[in-house]
Amino acid sequence: MKIKVLDPLIASKIAAGEVIERPSSVIKELVENSIDANSTTIEIEIINGGMDLIKIIDNGEGITKEDLPLAIKRHATSKIDTIDDLSYLTSMGFRGEALASIAAVSQMELSSKPLQSPAGSNIQVENSTILNEKPVSMINGTSIIVNNLFYNLPARKKFMSTQKSESNRILRLINHFCVTHPEIRFKLIIDEKQKINTIGNGELIHTIAKILNQNLASELIPVDFTDNDFKISGYISPPHISRTNRSNILYSVNKRIVKDKLITMALEQAYRGFLTVGRFPLTVLDLSTNPSKVDINVHPRKDEVRFMNENEVFSFIQRSVRETLVEKHPVPNTFNSTYDTSYPLNSPTTKNLFTQKPTDYNQIDPNEQKFFDFDNNNGQNTLQNTNFPILRAIGQIDSTYIIAEGENGMYILDQHACHEKINYEKIIESIGSNMMDMQLLMEPYLIDISTLKTKFLTKKLESLNANGVSIGQLDDQTIMLKGVPATISNTKLNEFIKDIESFIESELDIDDALGTMSAIAASIACHSSIRAGDTIDINEMNLLLRGLENCIEPFHCPHGRPTIQNINIQQLNRMFIRPN
């Protein structure tokens, strides 16, 4: 086939595909331009997931009348002059491709007014061509309106997700911008409803509280470490606050939002031993380093980086976060801590694999079987976890809490959370060794999927079958459940089936194998454990304690609730006005 030069318009659309993948890509590029313009306020509005309308207004430095037409030209930029400038970049943008790419695949209107100009300027662009130029009356800053994204690229448009999914992507992106730049006031409006409105006072913790949750923010742990060429700062979650996916692991490099496997792995390694398999922390961190130590010119989207010394970066991040966590007492103290005893909060945009809710302790069968066959070591402690105290059970309170004594005073344990954690780790081990026992149902349970628009159905069914659940698709409208893990008692069968239905109906990406396995195992463990309200004897209490001692991470149940609280001798002495 004969080689030919592509038409410039076709070439620009192909190039735009590398930079502009979806509406969130447009917003990322435009917001970064607003940040580079030293804006203190950035407002974003979208309609129909950004496909119909994207509008961004800032109060930045603005663009002059002369430069406005140049802004939509490819490789026209004010950020760099020579190739050497790439080694010392501090700006978010630098390639001069964003506006040109957006102009190639949308109908765009750009208005701007620098501080020194008496009036603003406006251009209307379609298919990379300026249709109209005129002066406008406006406040200082820049306004960009993007209409009908991908109207001239139907092949790209048909691969977009649903309106809700695209809106959620944008919501997550702006949340990330908010915590990366707390000095900027961000406002996000989705389909005429305000979703974000931050303060912009520069206090990161205030911003976190605004976009997440005040109570959640109050429990986060500050991180501030400096070593040679690196500084890391921000907040991390304590071990009892975790999620089933990585969506809340937020970080930046020199205030730039990036996706980096090295950083993600370092953070997860730092939490090793603090979190169970398939649980992930919440982090809001910024890694600062000399721009010459990191290459940001790796991908057209500018969301990938390459470090000069990856081992040094990995070690620094892991050590900084790990040391911060280790400083905290391994056993939460009842009088000095305010631990969240609720199940972990869902992300505002993500649904958990299972609908997690506290156990209904009023639904107790007094004749229900108890499960205390932890290990084949006759109850002897193997001390796999050397940080867990050696305890002796004393009694039970309210048929819910175990009272025990240890070297550091009195300990109170939640019997359901303890048993749930023991069972969870046993199940995880059984799954890994393909030793999950299954019991067949007397009658198959049918699940109607005719009204569902669930994704990843085949993968979800495969995952369930791999985790001790016999389930398959009967036809296009029905799923048949034939067997469940043997540890699920008849009295808890209905609850477990509801969890299975919630899992199937959820829209969560099933590609996260660890998160999927963990969620299923947590549900099985919950419904296989004793409940609050179950009376147990001293021998059973001590068996629970020995089982907990053998857990890899014994201090929290799979859902994040604490298993144990401590009142030390000094506190007891103060309570009874005795000398220490």
Secondary structure per residue as TSV (DSSP state, phi and psi in degrees):
chain	resnum	aa	ss	phi	psi
A	1	M	-	360.0	137.8
A	2	K	-	-72.8	135.3
A	3	I	-	-77.6	138.1
A	4	K	-	-143.6	154.8
A	5	V	-	-82.3	129.2
A	6	L	-	-70.1	149.3
A	7	D	-	-58.7	138.4
A	8	P	H	-54.9	-35.3
A	9	L	H	-67.0	-40.8
A	10	I	H	-66.0	-42.9
A	11	A	H	-61.2	-39.4
A	12	S	H	-67.5	-36.0
A	13	K	H	-68.8	-38.0
A	14	I	H	-65.2	-44.6
A	15	A	H	-63.3	-36.3
A	16	A	H	-63.6	-30.9
A	17	G	H	-63.2	-24.4
A	18	E	H	-77.0	-29.2
A	19	V	H	-98.6	-43.8
A	20	I	-	-107.6	97.5
A	21	E	S	-91.0	-34.7
A	22	R	S	-160.9	177.1
A	23	P	H	-55.6	-37.8
A	24	S	H	-62.9	-30.5
A	25	S	H	-64.9	-40.9
A	26	V	H	-59.7	-49.2
A	27	I	H	-64.2	-40.3
A	28	K	H	-58.9	-46.6
A	29	E	H	-65.2	-43.3
A	30	L	H	-70.5	-40.4
A	31	V	H	-64.8	-39.9
A	32	E	H	-61.7	-38.0
A	33	N	H	-63.0	-40.3
A	34	S	H	-64.9	-37.3
A	35	I	H	-65.2	-43.5
A	36	D	H	-62.2	-26.4
A	37	A	T	-83.9	11.1
A	38	N	T	60.5	39.0
A	39	S	-	-71.9	146.2
A	40	T	S	-108.5	-12.4
A	41	T	E	-137.0	130.3
A	42	I	E	-133.5	122.4
A	43	E	E	-112.4	132.7
A	44	I	E	-123.9	133.3
A	45	E	E	-131.9	136.1
A	46	I	E	-133.0	154.3
A	47	I	E	-133.2	135.9
A	48	N	G	56.2	51.6
A	49	G	G	67.3	13.8
A	50	G	G	91.4	-5.5
A	51	M	T	-73.3	-37.0
A	52	D	S	-87.1	-40.3
A	53	L	E	-151.3	135.0
A	54	I	E	-131.3	124.5
A	55	K	E	-130.9	126.0
A	56	I	E	-129.4	126.2
A	57	I	E	-124.4	131.3
A	58	D	E	-131.0	168.5
A	59	N	-	-112.2	36.0
A	60	G	S	-78.7	-164.0
A	61	E	-	-69.4	-22.5
A	62	G	-	81.3	171.6
A	63	I	-	-121.8	136.2
A	64	T	-	-70.7	163.0
A	65	K	T	-58.8	-38.5
A	66	E	T	-70.0	-34.9
A	67	D	T	-85.1	-17.0
A	68	L	T	-58.2	-46.2
A	69	P	G	-64.1	-31.0
A	70	L	G	-69.8	-25.5
A	71	A	G	-60.7	-26.8
A	72	I	G	-97.0	5.5
A	73	K	S	-84.9	141.8
A	74	R	T	-65.9	138.0
A	75	H	T	62.8	26.8
A	76	A	-	-102.8	118.5
A	77	T	-	-148.7	154.4
A	78	S	S	-103.7	2.4
A	79	K	S	-86.6	-32.6
A	80	I	-	-136.0	156.7
A	81	D	S	-117.9	-38.4
A	82	T	S	-128.5	167.6
A	83	I	G	-64.3	-28.1
A	84	D	G	-66.6	-23.7
A	85	D	G	-63.5	-22.6
A	86	L	G	-63.5	-23.9
A	87	S	G	-80.4	-10.2
A	88	Y	G	-133.4	32.5
A	89	L	-	-70.6	132.8
A	90	T	-	-118.9	-10.7
A	91	S	S	-83.9	157.6
A	92	M	S	-71.7	-46.6
A	93	G	-	-102.1	161.9
A	94	F	-	-164.6	-16.1
A	95	R	S	-85.3	-24.0
A	96	G	S	73.5	31.8
A	97	E	-	-111.5	-21.7
A	98	A	H	-61.0	-60.1
A	99	L	H	-62.5	-37.8
A	100	A	H	-62.7	-41.4
A	101	S	H	-67.3	-42.9
A	102	I	H	-63.7	-41.6
A	103	A	H	-63.5	-25.8
A	104	A	H	-78.5	-19.4
A	105	V	S	-126.3	19.5
A	106	S	S	-155.4	177.7
A	107	Q	E	-105.6	110.6
A	108	M	E	-119.5	142.8
A	109	E	E	-126.1	127.3
A	110	L	E	-123.9	123.1
A	111	S	E	-127.1	141.0
A	112	S	E	-155.2	149.5
A	113	K	E	-145.1	111.2
A	114	P	-	-69.2	162.5
A	115	L	T	-59.2	-39.5
A	116	Q	T	-82.0	-7.6
A	117	S	-	-88.0	139.6
A	118	P	S	-71.5	-24.7
A	119	A	S	-145.5	163.5
A	120	G	E	-92.2	173.0
A	121	S	E	-126.3	148.8
A	122	N	E	-134.2	136.8
A	123	I	E	-130.8	145.1
A	124	Q	E	-113.9	128.5
A	125	V	E	-126.9	140.2
A	126	E	E	-147.5	131.4
A	127	N	T	54.1	40.2
A	128	S	T	68.4	8.9
A	129	T	E	-111.4	132.4
A	130	I	E	-77.4	118.6
A	131	L	E	-90.8	-29.0
A	132	N	E	-157.8	143.0
A	133	E	E	-130.5	135.9
A	134	K	E	-159.8	155.4
A	135	P	E	-77.7	150.0
A	136	V	E	-139.1	154.9
A	137	S	-	-93.3	122.6
A	138	M	-	-161.0	164.1
A	139	I	-	-78.4	169.0
A	140	N	S	-62.7	138.5
A	141	G	E	129.4	-160.4
A	142	T	E	-135.5	140.8
A	143	S	E	-126.4	129.3
A	144	I	E	-127.2	126.6
A	145	I	E	-116.3	123.7
A	146	V	E	-114.7	115.4
A	147	N	E	-108.7	146.5
A	148	N	S	52.0	57.9
A	149	L	T	-60.0	134.3
A	150	F	T	62.9	25.7
A	151	Y	T	-63.2	-27.8
A	152	N	T	-102.3	10.3
A	153	L	-	-130.9	71.9
A	154	P	H	-60.0	-29.7
A	155	A	H	-64.0	-38.7
A	156	R	H	-73.9	-40.3
A	157	K	H	-62.2	-37.6
A	158	K	T	-72.8	-12.8
A	159	F	T	-94.1	2.9
A	160	M	-	-69.9	152.0
A	161	S	-	-77.4	-175.7
A	162	T	-	-66.9	162.7
A	163	Q	H	-55.1	-43.5
A	164	K	H	-63.1	-43.5
A	165	S	H	-63.9	-43.8
A	166	E	H	-65.6	-39.4
A	167	S	H	-63.3	-39.9
A	168	N	H	-65.5	-37.1
A	169	R	H	-60.6	-43.7
A	170	I	H	-65.9	-41.2
A	171	L	H	-60.2	-45.0
A	172	R	H	-63.4	-39.7
A	173	L	H	-62.8	-48.4
A	174	I	H	-67.2	-36.7
A	175	N	H	-56.4	-42.0
A	176	H	H	-65.8	-42.5
A	177	F	H	-60.9	-40.0
A	178	C	H	-58.4	-46.3
A	179	V	H	-80.5	-21.1
A	180	T	H	-77.9	-32.4
A	181	H	-	-129.1	72.0
A	182	P	T	-67.3	-13.1
A	183	E	T	-78.0	-8.0
A	184	I	S	-107.8	136.8
A	185	R	E	-85.6	119.0
A	186	F	E	-107.0	140.8
A	187	K	E	-133.9	126.9
A	188	L	E	-123.6	128.0
A	189	I	E	-119.7	122.6
A	190	I	E	-115.8	117.9
A	191	D	T	50.2	48.3
A	192	E	T	69.2	13.3
A	193	K	E	-117.1	127.1
A	194	Q	E	-73.1	124.6
A	195	K	E	-108.4	-31.1
A	196	I	E	-138.3	138.2
A	197	N	E	-154.9	90.2
A	198	T	-	-85.5	169.9
A	199	I	-	-82.3	-42.5
A	200	G	-	75.7	28.9
A	201	N	S	-93.0	3.8
A	202	G	S	87.4	-7.7
A	203	E	-	-89.1	110.5
A	204	L	H	-60.6	-42.6
A	205	I	H	-64.5	-33.5
A	206	H	H	-65.0	-39.8
A	207	T	H	-66.7	-43.0
A	208	I	H	-59.7	-44.8
A	209	A	H	-62.2	-35.3
A	210	K	H	-69.9	-43.4
A	211	I	H	-94.1	-18.2
A	212	L	T	-107.9	-86.4
A	213	N	-	-166.2	134.1
A	214	Q	H	-61.3	-45.4
A	215	N	H	-65.5	-39.8
A	216	L	H	-63.6	-46.0
A	217	A	H	-60.0	-36.0
A	218	S	H	-67.2	-19.4
A	219	E	H	-96.3	-8.4
A	220	L	-	-68.6	152.3
A	221	I	E	-103.7	125.9
A	222	P	E	-71.9	144.0
A	223	V	E	-123.9	131.2
A	224	D	E	-154.5	96.9
A	225	F	E	-129.5	142.1
A	226	T	E	-131.8	135.1
A	227	D	E	-153.7	111.2
A	228	N	T	55.5	-111.9
A	229	D	T	-90.0	2.8
A	230	F	E	-124.3	147.3
A	231	K	E	-140.3	134.5
A	232	I	E	-125.7	134.1
A	233	S	E	-146.2	155.3
A	234	G	E	141.3	-146.3
A	235	Y	E	-139.5	148.2
A	236	I	E	-131.4	160.4
A	237	S	-	-88.1	146.2
A	238	P	-	-68.8	164.9
A	239	P	T	-58.6	-28.2
A	240	H	T	-79.5	-3.5
A	241	I	S	-111.8	109.5
A	242	S	-	-148.6	169.1
A	243	R	B	-130.3	166.3
A	244	T	S	-87.9	-0.4
A	245	N	S	-145.2	177.7
A	246	R	S	-94.4	9.4
A	247	S	T	-64.8	-18.7
A	248	N	T	-105.4	14.3
A	249	I	E	-89.8	92.9
A	250	L	E	-106.4	132.5
A	251	Y	E	-154.3	164.0
A	252	S	E	-143.7	160.8
A	253	V	E	-120.5	116.3
A	254	N	T	52.5	43.7
A	255	K	T	69.8	8.4
A	256	R	E	-98.4	126.6
A	257	I	E	-69.5	123.4
A	258	V	-	-135.4	165.3
A	259	K	-	-121.5	113.6
A	260	D	-	-137.8	120.3
A	261	K	H	-63.7	-33.7
A	262	L	H	-62.8	-47.6
A	263	I	H	-65.9	-45.1
A	264	T	H	-58.5	-44.8
A	265	M	H	-64.8	-39.6
A	266	A	H	-62.8	-41.6
A	267	L	H	-66.2	-43.0
A	268	E	H	-66.8	-37.7
A	269	Q	H	-64.9	-34.7
A	270	A	H	-63.1	-31.4
A	271	Y	T	-90.5	1.4
A	272	R	B	-60.3	127.0
A	273	G	T	94.7	-23.3
A	274	F	T	-90.6	-28.6
A	275	L	B	-121.8	150.1
A	276	T	-	-76.5	164.1
A	277	V	T	-59.7	132.0
A	278	G	T	89.1	-0.4
A	279	R	-	-108.2	143.5
A	280	F	B	-131.7	148.1
A	281	P	-	-79.3	171.8
A	282	L	-	-105.2	124.1
A	283	T	E	-134.5	144.7
A	284	V	E	-134.5	96.7
A	285	L	E	-133.6	149.0
A	286	D	E	-126.5	127.2
A	287	L	E	-98.5	117.6
A	288	S	E	-104.4	135.1
A	289	T	E	-154.7	166.8
A	290	N	-	-61.2	128.5
A	291	P	G	-53.3	-26.9
A	292	S	G	-71.3	-13.6
A	293	K	G	-89.7	-4.6
A	294	V	E	-139.8	135.0
A	295	D	E	-99.6	117.8
A	296	I	-	-102.1	-3.2
A	297	N	T	-91.0	56.8
A	298	V	T	-104.8	-38.5
A	299	H	S	-138.5	147.5
A	300	P	T	-55.7	-28.6
A	301	R	T	-78.7	-11.2
A	302	K	S	61.2	26.8
A	303	D	-	-108.5	7.6
A	304	E	-	-117.9	144.3
A	305	V	-	-131.5	162.0
A	306	R	E	-135.4	123.3
A	307	F	E	-90.2	149.2
A	308	M	S	-66.6	-40.5
A	309	N	-	-128.2	92.3
A	310	E	H	-66.5	-38.8
A	311	N	H	-62.4	-39.8
A	312	E	H	-65.3	-42.7
A	313	V	H	-64.0	-47.6
A	314	F	H	-58.0	-48.2
A	315	S	H	-62.8	-41.7
A	316	F	H	-64.6	-47.0
A	317	I	H	-64.8	-47.9
A	318	Q	H	-60.2	-46.1
A	319	R	H	-65.6	-42.1
A	320	S	H	-63.1	-47.7
A	321	V	H	-70.6	-41.3
A	322	R	H	-61.7	-47.4
A	323	E	H	-62.8	-35.3
A	324	T	H	-63.3	-42.4
A	325	L	H	-69.7	-41.8
A	326	V	H	-65.2	-27.8
A	327	E	T	-60.8	-24.9
A	328	K	S	-80.1	145.0
A	329	H	-	-63.0	132.0
A	330	P	S	-64.6	-27.7
A	331	V	S	-108.7	118.7
A	332	P	-	-61.6	135.5
A	333	N	B	-92.5	129.5
A	334	T	T	-59.6	-38.3
A	335	F	T	-92.2	-14.6
A	336	N	T	-110.6	3.0
A	337	S	-	-130.6	153.5
A	338	T	-	-125.5	73.9
A	339	Y	-	-77.3	141.0
A	340	D	-	-74.6	112.3
A	341	T	-	-91.4	7.2
A	342	S	S	-88.7	165.8
A	343	Y	-	-69.1	154.4
A	344	P	-	-59.2	147.3
A	345	L	-	-70.3	138.8
A	346	N	-	-73.0	147.3
A	347	S	-	-60.6	146.1
A	348	P	T	-61.0	-13.7
A	349	T	T	-122.9	1.9
A	350	T	-	-130.2	136.8
A	351	K	-	-97.5	134.0
A	352	N	-	-63.9	158.0
A	353	L	S	-59.0	-40.4
A	354	F	S	-120.7	148.6
A	355	T	-	-73.8	103.4
A	356	Q	-	-90.5	127.7
A	357	K	-	-147.6	152.2
A	358	P	-	-58.6	148.8
A	359	T	-	-62.6	140.0
A	360	D	-	-80.6	98.7
A	361	Y	T	-76.7	-2.0
A	362	N	T	-85.9	-13.1
A	363	Q	-	-100.1	70.9
A	364	I	-	-113.7	130.2
A	365	D	-	-97.3	111.8
A	366	P	T	-62.8	-20.0
A	367	N	T	-96.6	7.9
A	368	E	-	-66.2	141.8
A	369	Q	-	-65.2	142.9
A	370	K	-	-106.3	152.0
A	371	F	-	-123.0	102.6
A	372	F	-	-125.1	22.5
A	373	D	-	-88.3	72.0
A	374	F	-	-71.5	-57.1
A	375	D	-	-142.0	169.3
A	376	N	S	-94.4	34.6
A	377	N	S	-109.0	17.6
A	378	N	T	55.4	34.2
A	379	G	T	77.7	7.4
A	380	Q	-	-79.2	136.1
A	381	N	-	-76.3	123.3
A	382	T	-	-95.4	-7.2
A	383	L	-	50.8	50.9
A	384	Q	S	-63.6	-32.8
A	385	N	S	-109.9	101.5
A	386	T	T	-73.9	-12.8
A	387	N	T	-84.7	-14.8
A	388	F	S	-80.9	132.3
A	389	P	-	-69.0	148.9
A	390	I	-	-81.3	120.5
A	391	L	-	-121.5	155.0
A	392	R	E	-125.0	124.3
A	393	A	E	-69.0	138.8
A	394	I	E	-109.4	-40.3
A	395	G	E	179.3	-168.0
A	396	Q	E	-130.6	141.6
A	397	I	E	-116.5	127.3
A	398	D	T	57.8	26.1
A	399	S	T	51.0	29.7
A	400	T	T	-133.8	-40.2
A	401	Y	E	-116.0	137.5
A	402	I	E	-94.7	130.9
A	403	I	E	-100.5	127.7
A	404	A	E	-136.5	157.7
A	405	E	E	-114.4	150.2
A	406	G	E	-151.4	-173.5
A	407	E	T	-58.7	-32.4
A	408	N	T	-106.0	32.1
A	409	G	E	106.9	-141.2
A	410	M	E	-101.7	141.7
A	411	Y	E	-125.3	139.7
A	412	I	E	-117.8	126.5
A	413	L	E	-122.8	139.8
A	414	D	E	-83.5	111.2
A	415	Q	H	-62.3	-38.1
A	416	H	H	-66.6	-45.5
A	417	A	H	-62.2	-40.2
A	418	C	H	-63.5	-51.1
A	419	H	H	-64.2	-38.4
A	420	E	H	-60.2	-42.3
A	421	K	H	-67.7	-40.3
A	422	I	H	-60.9	-49.5
A	423	N	H	-62.5	-38.6
A	424	Y	H	-59.5	-49.2
A	425	E	H	-67.6	-33.9
A	426	K	H	-63.8	-42.4
A	427	I	H	-65.3	-44.0
A	428	I	H	-58.2	-43.3
A	429	E	H	-65.4	-40.2
A	430	S	H	-65.8	-39.8
A	431	I	H	-61.1	-44.8
A	432	G	H	-63.0	-27.5
A	433	S	T	-103.6	9.0
A	434	N	T	55.8	42.1
A	435	M	-	-114.4	18.6
A	436	M	-	-69.3	121.3
A	437	D	-	-82.9	145.2
A	438	M	E	-126.5	144.3
A	439	Q	E	-116.2	133.3
A	440	L	E	-80.3	141.8
A	441	L	E	-76.3	146.1
A	442	M	E	-62.5	-37.0
A	443	E	E	-131.7	130.9
A	444	P	E	-58.4	143.2
A	445	Y	E	-99.7	125.3
A	446	L	E	-97.1	134.0
A	447	I	E	-116.4	121.5
A	448	D	E	-79.4	123.0
A	449	I	-	-118.3	14.6
A	450	S	T	-63.3	-31.1
A	451	T	T	-99.2	1.8
A	452	L	-	-88.7	147.4
A	453	K	-	-116.3	39.1
A	454	T	-	-68.0	140.8
A	455	K	S	-94.5	163.8
A	456	F	S	57.7	31.4
A	457	L	H	-58.8	-47.1
A	458	T	H	-59.9	-45.2
A	459	K	H	-64.7	-37.0
A	460	K	H	-64.7	-42.9
A	461	L	H	-64.4	-40.6
A	462	E	H	-61.7	-41.7
A	463	S	H	-64.3	-42.9
A	464	L	H	-63.1	-43.4
A	465	N	H	-63.3	-31.6
A	466	A	H	-75.9	-11.8
A	467	N	T	-114.9	31.5
A	468	G	T	85.9	13.1
A	469	V	-	-115.2	123.8
A	470	S	E	-91.5	107.2
A	471	I	E	-149.1	144.4
A	472	G	E	-157.6	164.8
A	473	Q	E	-87.7	120.5
A	474	L	E	-76.4	-48.6
A	475	D	E	-154.1	-166.9
A	476	D	T	-66.5	-16.7
A	477	Q	T	-115.2	-5.9
A	478	T	E	-140.1	140.5
A	479	I	E	-116.0	140.1
A	480	M	E	-114.7	122.2
A	481	L	E	-97.0	119.7
A	482	K	E	-111.4	-24.3
A	483	G	E	-153.9	154.1
A	484	V	E	-132.3	164.5
A	485	P	E	-55.2	143.2
A	486	A	T	-63.5	-22.6
A	487	T	T	-76.3	-10.9
A	488	I	-	-80.4	115.3
A	489	S	-	-77.4	162.3
A	490	N	G	-61.4	-33.7
A	491	T	G	-70.8	-18.0
A	492	K	G	-110.6	5.8
A	493	L	H	-62.7	-45.0
A	494	N	H	-61.1	-40.4
A	495	E	H	-63.8	-42.4
A	496	F	H	-64.5	-40.7
A	497	I	H	-61.4	-38.9
A	498	K	H	-61.3	-38.5
A	499	D	H	-63.1	-41.8
A	500	I	H	-61.3	-44.3
A	501	E	H	-62.2	-41.8
A	502	S	H	-63.2	-39.2
A	503	F	H	-62.5	-45.6
A	504	I	H	-65.3	-38.7
A	505	E	H	-76.5	-19.9
A	506	S	-	-66.5	156.6
A	507	E	-	-103.2	14.8
A	508	L	-	-72.4	140.5
A	509	D	-	-62.9	123.9
A	510	I	T	-85.4	-2.9
A	511	D	T	-65.3	-21.4
A	512	D	-	-77.6	90.2
A	513	A	H	-64.5	-41.5
A	514	L	H	-64.0	-43.7
A	515	G	H	-63.6	-38.4
A	516	T	H	-64.7	-49.5
A	517	M	H	-59.6	-42.4
A	518	S	H	-64.0	-43.2
A	519	A	H	-63.8	-43.6
A	520	I	H	-66.0	-44.8
A	521	A	H	-61.5	-38.7
A	522	A	H	-63.8	-40.0
A	523	S	H	-65.8	-44.7
A	524	I	H	-61.6	-44.2
A	525	A	H	-62.0	-42.3
A	526	C	H	-60.5	-45.2
A	527	H	H	-84.3	-0.1
A	528	S	T	-105.9	1.9
A	529	S	S	-108.0	159.9
A	530	I	-	-64.9	158.8
A	531	R	-	-113.1	167.7
A	532	A	T	-62.4	134.6
A	533	G	T	102.0	-11.3
A	534	D	-	-85.6	126.0
A	535	T	-	-84.0	128.9
A	536	I	-	-130.5	155.8
A	537	D	-	-91.0	176.9
A	538	I	H	-60.9	-40.5
A	539	N	H	-62.0	-42.0
A	540	E	H	-67.3	-36.9
A	541	M	H	-61.5	-46.3
A	542	N	H	-67.1	-33.6
A	543	L	H	-62.5	-39.8
A	544	L	H	-60.4	-44.1
A	545	L	H	-62.8	-42.3
A	546	R	H	-65.6	-39.4
A	547	G	H	-63.7	-39.5
A	548	L	H	-67.4	-36.3
A	549	E	H	-59.7	-30.6
A	550	N	T	-85.7	-3.2
A	551	C	-	-74.2	148.7
A	552	I	S	-67.2	-44.0
A	553	E	S	-131.0	90.2
A	554	P	T	-86.8	-6.3
A	555	F	T	-86.9	-10.8
A	556	H	B	-143.4	145.0
A	557	C	-	-74.2	169.6
A	558	P	T	-58.3	-23.0
A	559	H	T	-91.8	0.5
A	560	G	S	100.5	-6.9
A	561	R	-	-75.8	144.6
A	562	P	B	-67.0	145.1
A	563	T	S	-92.7	-23.9
A	564	I	E	-145.4	143.2
A	565	Q	E	-129.0	152.5
A	566	N	E	-126.3	134.9
A	567	I	E	-117.0	110.3
A	568	N	-	-79.6	172.0
A	569	I	H	-61.5	-40.2
A	570	Q	H	-60.9	-40.6
A	571	Q	H	-67.9	-39.7
A	572	L	H	-62.3	-42.3
A	573	N	H	-61.8	-41.1
A	574	R	H	-66.7	-37.6
A	575	M	H	-62.2	-36.7
A	576	F	T	-102.6	15.2
A	577	I	T	53.2	48.9
A	578	R	-	-108.8	150.2
A	579	P	-	-68.2	141.1
A	580	N	-	-78.8	360.0
